[in-house]
Amino acid sequence: MAMKILITGGAGFIGSHVADAYLAAGHDVVIADNLLSGSADHLPGDACLQRVDIAAPEFDLLVERERPDVVNHHAAQVSVTVSARDPGLDARINCVGFLNVLQSCVRHGVGRFVMISSGGAVYGDVHQRPTPETVTPQPLSPYAIHKLTGEHYLEFYRREYGLSSITLRYGNVYGPRQDPHGEAGVVAIFVGKLLRGEQPTIFAYPDQPAGMSRDYVYVEDVVRANLRAVEGDAEGAFNIAGGAPVRTGELFHAVQAACGTTLTAATGPARPGDLRDSWLDVSRAERVLGWRPEVSLADGLARTVTYFRGAA
Ligand SMILES: NC(=O)c1ccc[n+]([C@@H]2O[C@H](COP(=O)([O-])OP(=O)(O)OC[C@H]3O[C@@H](n4cnc5c(N)ncnc54)[C@H](O)[C@@H]3O)[C@@H](O)[C@H]2O)c1
């Protein structure tokens, strides 16, 4: 059934791919984005972009006018490092902005809400790996604290107002359109630097010389999870990740191979808020949503490098 879907942050890396997929599935798509880190160049021609801050009163006017069936919430301050430097900035977007979005949903009869959280951040350095959704999160950065706070608010809105919602806790997403100059997104940063002939840096803790481990997932797999999220009425949190841990050093070698270069990487100290290890259990998504990651790291990296070569 075709729906009207409002995507916050739909001009960003992941949100723009989700917009493409919703449009291809026949849905009507409205994008709300203030272009803080997104770009209008990412958008398909038939998506309608509204330049608005999710924390501003104008956002409510947009929801009142458009009356979407579904709100898919990708807009966020996305950098753990920035959140550690400026927790207030992160809270303004990821908490206050988020609440502004939820209030508008309730006021204007939105039927379903898709919240994007971070499995790579909210669990912290828990010992249970792969980490299932049932583990008690131990968020270590303001970014993670605010994402988790958002999840708690969703529970409140479900109980208080009956807002149907699902939370997708992403692993480390990578692929075309990711910002190679950002503070987050190690794959894009490595690929961007190697293609420009520059030396990337692997941030590592002294007792983990091969780098921290992360659970990488290709953006196309993430997009399929967003399609499943609006097709059914599953509630609660779902890990959406590749389901395997990869150390930054290993990732660097895979990117090096995909770029066909012998340039090496420097090493630098871990940054504030950096998790040591992340590996997510994706079996709940498989059981309930019928979703599993399908694109291997090698294939995903090859496609990402092809994109960045074309974009250079
Ligand atoms: N990239 C990852 O690996 C990853 C992992 C876990 C979770 N996430 C989450 O996925 C979502 C999308 O991240 P991304 O990697 O595509 O980053 P991105 O920076 O490309 O996308 C974020 C989008 O939100 C927009 N935005 C920011 N503040 C806004 C505001 N106040 N009002 C309106 N729009 C605003 C930006 O302009 C941008 O288009 C975020 O919620 C992020 O926290 C990403």
The ligand as an SDF file (V2000), in Angstrom:
LIG
                    3D

 44 48  0  0  0  0  0  0  0  0999 V2000
   26.5340    6.3320    9.5490 N   0  0  0  0  0  0  0  0  0  0  0  0
   26.4850    5.4120   10.5090 C   0  0  0  0  0  0  0  0  0  0  0  0
   27.3270    4.5110   10.5810 O   0  0  0  0  0  0  0  0  0  0  0  0
   25.3970    5.4480   11.5480 C   0  0  0  0  0  0  0  0  0  0  0  0
   25.4180    4.4870   12.5720 C   0  0  0  0  0  0  0  0  0  0  0  0
   24.4060    4.5000   13.5310 C   0  0  0  0  0  0  0  0  0  0  0  0
   23.3830    5.4110   13.4500 C   0  0  0  0  0  0  0  0  0  0  0  0
   23.4020    6.3460   12.4650 N   0  0  0  0  0  0  0  0  0  0  0  0
   22.3090    7.3120   12.4270 C   0  0  0  0  0  0  0  0  0  0  0  0
   21.7660    7.3420   11.1080 O   0  0  0  0  0  0  0  0  0  0  0  0
   21.2320    8.6360   10.8550 C   0  0  0  0  0  0  0  0  0  0  0  0
   21.7840    9.1840    9.5440 C   0  0  0  0  0  0  0  0  0  0  0  0
   23.1950    9.3070    9.6470 O   0  0  0  0  0  0  0  0  0  0  0  0
   24.1440    9.5130    8.3660 P   0  0  0  0  0  0  0  0  0  0  0  0
   25.3350    8.6850    8.5870 O   0  0  0  0  0  0  0  0  0  0  0  0
   23.3520    9.3690    7.1270 O   0  0  0  0  0  0  0  0  0  0  0  0
   24.6200   11.0130    8.5830 O   0  0  0  0  0  0  0  0  0  0  0  0
   24.3600   12.3360    7.7420 P   0  0  0  0  0  0  0  0  0  0  0  0
   25.0910   13.4270    8.4640 O   0  0  0  0  0  0  0  0  0  0  0  0
   24.6990   12.1350    6.3180 O   0  0  0  0  0  0  0  0  0  0  0  0
   22.8000   12.5430    7.8690 O   0  0  0  0  0  0  0  0  0  0  0  0
   22.1800   13.3040    8.8800 C   0  0  0  0  0  0  0  0  0  0  0  0
   21.2050   14.2430    8.1920 C   0  0  0  0  0  0  0  0  0  0  0  0
   20.4840   14.9760    9.2030 O   0  0  0  0  0  0  0  0  0  0  0  0
   20.4280   16.3440    8.7980 C   0  0  0  0  0  0  0  0  0  0  0  0
   20.2590   17.1600   10.0010 N   0  0  0  0  0  0  0  0  0  0  0  0
   21.1310   17.3110   11.0330 C   0  0  0  0  0  0  0  0  0  0  0  0
   20.6130   18.1360   11.9620 N   0  0  0  0  0  0  0  0  0  0  0  0
   19.3890   18.5020   11.5070 C   0  0  0  0  0  0  0  0  0  0  0  0
   18.3670   19.3520   12.0190 C   0  0  0  0  0  0  0  0  0  0  0  0
   18.5080   19.9690   13.2050 N   0  0  0  0  0  0  0  0  0  0  0  0
   17.2480   19.5090   11.2990 N   0  0  0  0  0  0  0  0  0  0  0  0
   17.0760   18.8810   10.0970 C   0  0  0  0  0  0  0  0  0  0  0  0
   18.0190   18.0630    9.5660 N   0  0  0  0  0  0  0  0  0  0  0  0
   19.1520   17.8840   10.2630 C   0  0  0  0  0  0  0  0  0  0  0  0
   21.7500   16.5920    8.0960 C   0  0  0  0  0  0  0  0  0  0  0  0
   21.7550   17.7310    7.2510 O   0  0  0  0  0  0  0  0  0  0  0  0
   21.9160   15.2870    7.3110 C   0  0  0  0  0  0  0  0  0  0  0  0
   21.2840   15.3600    6.0360 O   0  0  0  0  0  0  0  0  0  0  0  0
   21.5800    9.4830   12.0830 C   0  0  0  0  0  0  0  0  0  0  0  0
   20.4650    9.4760   12.9540 O   0  0  0  0  0  0  0  0  0  0  0  0
   22.7290    8.7350   12.7060 C   0  0  0  0  0  0  0  0  0  0  0  0
   22.8490    9.0010   14.0850 O   0  0  0  0  0  0  0  0  0  0  0  0
   24.3700    6.3880   11.5080 C   0  0  0  0  0  0  0  0  0  0  0  0
  1  2  1  0
  2  3  2  0
  2  4  1  0
  4  5  1  0
  4 44  2  0
  5  6  2  0
  6  7  1  0
  7  8  2  0
  8  9  1  0
  8 44  1  0
  9 10  1  0
  9 42  1  0
 10 11  1  0
 11 12  1  0
 11 40  1  0
 12 13  1  0
 13 14  1  0
 14 15  2  0
 14 16  1  0
 14 17  1  0
 17 18  1  0
 18 19  2  0
 18 20  1  0
 18 21  1  0
 21 22  1  0
 22 23  1  0
 23 24  1  0
 23 38  1  0
 24 25  1  0
 25 26  1  0
 25 36  1  0
 26 27  1  0
 26 35  1  0
 27 28  2  0
 28 29  1  0
 29 30  1  0
 29 35  2  0
 30 31  1  0
 30 32  2  0
 32 33  1  0
 33 34  2  0
 34 35  1  0
 36 37  1  0
 36 38  1  0
 38 39  1  0
 40 41  1  0
 40 42  1  0
 42 43  1  0
M  CHG  2   8   1  16  -1
M  END
$$$$
